[in-house]
């Protein structure tokens, strides 16, 4: 699957992307709305790709059973409607009109169109965004089954949604197209501990989200803060829990341009855009992160920072 570069006012907005997708694999791309639309617009070949766009609607006056029967007929499938109702976990709602379902259940029923798609690749925009927990579990099960035969690409703005189904996850933003290093938490906990005991110099910072360990390259990190005894690593407007202390992180990140600007904050100096003076003794740092992020700067650290930046 290939995407051509897109320029905006002479600057590269969307880099060239080549995804070597195979069967039994689901890939996620975390990006913003504009980049999602640019990616979707580059997939015109409907014989190769089935595209599900966020916010699609279904035939509201049909019952759930009528819709499933209709989809079987138009796609010339051999499955029986009653068996699919059980597989989709919709037996109790079979006689309910789609317009009378809850918003989550209605979107889940709409997403079932991907099951009937004949194309070898499925491209889904925000498939989990509108779903409640139970419907998320049902959809994950179905996508896991489909991934045994089809390629699946999920476009989302939410890392947690990508983690549900994706084997590989990429982040697409103004910094480019980078793969996130994610691993199962239980599988990697022992490995990380062994690395620490061996005093190996780590080139990545490991964080945790749900049952996944997510590893970031230091340049990806905007800032790190200590809040009520917890360490939060901030990347692209999202935060991730980290088991290390702020002092340990400061030592590991010293050679990557990080600065202890406050007793509770570490900041990536490459992301600093502005030093803000609020009063004679009050300062902050505004970051160039695509978000309006501001972190405090201690008065005692101001002169040290100016020396580092040759100001």
C-alpha positions, 0 to 999 in steps of 0.5 A: 500500500503506497501513499504519495507525498503531499505539499502544503504551501511548499512544505512537505505535509504528507511524506511518501509512505510505503506499507508492506502489508501481509496477511494476518496483520493489522496496521494502525496509523495515528494522525490528525483529521486532515492527514487521515482524509489525504490518505483516504483520498489516495485509495481510489481503487475500490476493487482493492480497498474497502473503505469505511469512513467515520460517521457512516450511517445505515438503513435506519428503517431496517431491522437488524435481521433485515439488514444482515439478510440484505447484506448476505444477498447483495454480496452473494454470501452463503452464510445463514442469517441466523448463524451470523446473528449469533456470531455478531452477538445481535440475536436479542436485537434481531427484530429491532429497527436500526434507528431504535438501537443505542448510538454505540450499537447502531455504529457497531451494526454499521461497521459490520459491512466490513465483514461482507467486503470482498476486497483484500484490504480493509481501510477503517477510519476511527472504527472504535471511536463511537463504540462502548466497551462491549461493542469494542470487544465484539468488533475486535473479535470480528477484525481479528478473524478478518485479519487472518485473510485480509489486510487491515489498516486503521486510521485513528487519532487515538493510540488506545484505539489503535492498540486494540487491534493493531500489530504495528502502529505508526505516528504520522504528524509534522515530524514525519512517519515513525513506527512506535515500538510497542510490545506486550507488557508481560512479555517485555517486563522481564526484558526491561528489568534485565536491561536495567540490571545490566546497566545497558544504555537505553536509546528508548524510554518505555512507558505503559498504556493499558496492557502494552509497553510503548517505547519512545525515542527521546526526540519524540518526547515533548516533556515529562512531569511528576504529578502526585507521585506519578510520572507522565511522559507527554508525546503529541498531546497525549500522556503515558505512565512511566515507572522511572523516577524523574531523576532517573529520566533526567540522567538517561536523557541528559545527552538527548537535550533534556533540561530539568526546568522545574523540580517536577518537569523535564523538557525537551529543549528542541521543542522549546519555542519561547521563554515567557516572563509572567512577572519578575519571578515567574517564568514558563516555556512554550513548546513548539509541539502542534499543541499549545503546551506550556511548562513552568520554568523555575527562577533558579533554573533561568540562568542555567537555561540561558547559558545552555542556549547561549542567550 
